[in-house]
Amino acid sequence: METGAPEVTPPPCSGQPCAVAAKMAALGGGGTRWRRAWLPALQLLRRGSKAVTRHWKAMHLQRQKLMAVTEYLPPRPAVPPRCLPRPSAHGVQEDGQARVLRRQVQDTLSASRMVAVCHYNPMADEDVATFRHYLRKHGIHVKFVLNEIARPVVAQSKFRNLLPLFVSRNILLVSAEPRAREMLRVLRGVPQVILLGAVIDGTILSRRGVENFAQLPSLEVSQGQTVAALSLLPSQTSSLLQQGPARLTALLDEHIRRLRDAGAATEPPTGNH
Amino acid sequence: MWRWRLPGPLRPGGGQGGLGRITIPEKPKLKFMDKVPAVPKVRREPRQLRDIRGPSEVATDFTEGQYGILALGGGYLHWGHFEMIRLTIGRSIDPKNMFAVWRVPPPSKAVTRKSLGHRMGGGKGPIDRYVTAVKSGRLVVEVGGRCEFGEVEPFLARVAQKLPFPAVPVSRESLQEMRREEEEKRLNNQNPWTFERVVTSNMLGMRKYLSPYDLRLKGRYWGKFFLKHRV
């Protein structure tokens, strides 16, 4: 039979249940037996981790349900945006830099006799520098172009049939002299740059066409050859016409020579006076 | 190096939040932080994990710099983290044009650890190291000077990834944008049932399953984690 002292402490027990037991004892207070009250905030400390853990602590099911119910719901417009017409391409602001680059490309295209479009695969910077150096020795400039600038320029110039080539990473090899042979030689040594097509003196050439063009002799030689080919028939005609008189002349010369020889043979005795 | 994309339109006046002159302080690099405070603690202190829990009240806004690292979760930074931050940022900034500033104090909280392989009991372990507590929403470092966010973002992102809590590099504008978006979300939430409403009015007796801290944290924080997608 207990006295009215509420602070009867139970015998010391290990760890957390101490708190529970103490509270139970305090709750009991002034009466016969201490009632078995159950406070969840304390009872749950018996097992489980603290509030702040390194791992993601598992939530009570009711809490999970509450979190699921109180999730964010975004506003839904009456007409879904995909049913509305597409907004016009915003940002059509004229970019000064784009304008400058376009002007540069235009000038380059108009000022060069040979423009070769190549596909560029990434290479080391020093290799790029070497490549440019070798081409520069033959007077060929390497220009890196951005497709979004080059495409409108090319579409409006006389090179519009080259438009399908301006896809992916491109470089332009431009020069004032059509030095196809040297260009091909350098390109053969650089596998990362692939020739796609070229425009030489207003003629669009494919890769094969450029190779053929490179094997052609130079302009003077080909001019001479053309002249020779053209003048073949007239020269034949003239030689035919001259054949008769030439033969006659040759025969007469032979005759004169024979007569001279014969005269020389008979005359020498009389020539000794 | 040839750039295969056109850079975007230039934005005028990306300076120090509109100020004209930017002054680089005398010591632009981050100060060295001690491993152990000058007066090491004698009395071992309780763990007090509530210094990790919940949102931060201090150092939530920019002071000197323009860009920084924002903590999106709670955690402890120890000397190793400080050294990593100091050296990475020191390596990546240009001291003539940029500067960096700490927004967290040096480690002062003593953390104990019992030696490995021993059973429970035998008292509290000795002090292992000193740490700084960081709550979500706090800035860790600030970087400023004559630089753009694009220059600063890569190395700040690398540092942020190595921190013990989730962190992101932010600028003044991006932080403002983040806060504005949060506010907008809160206002245009179509769900009539919010955590805050349920907890404050104790609907369905939910407070039996929730902590009294949830009144303050409103379901956005769970332990040391910050739930960015909530409300």
Interface residues (C-beta under 8 A of the other chain):
Chain A: P40 K50 A51 V52 T53 R54 W56 K57 M59 H60 Q62 R63 L66 M67 V69 T70 E71 Y72 L73 P74 P75 R76 Q93 D95 Q97 A98 D125 F144 L146 E148 I149 R169
Chain B: M1 W2 W4 R5 L6 P7 P9 L49 R50 I52 R53 G74 K185 N188 N189 Q190 N191 W193 T194 F195 V198 M206 K208 Y209 L210 S211 Y213 G219 W222 G223 K224 F225 H229 R230 V231
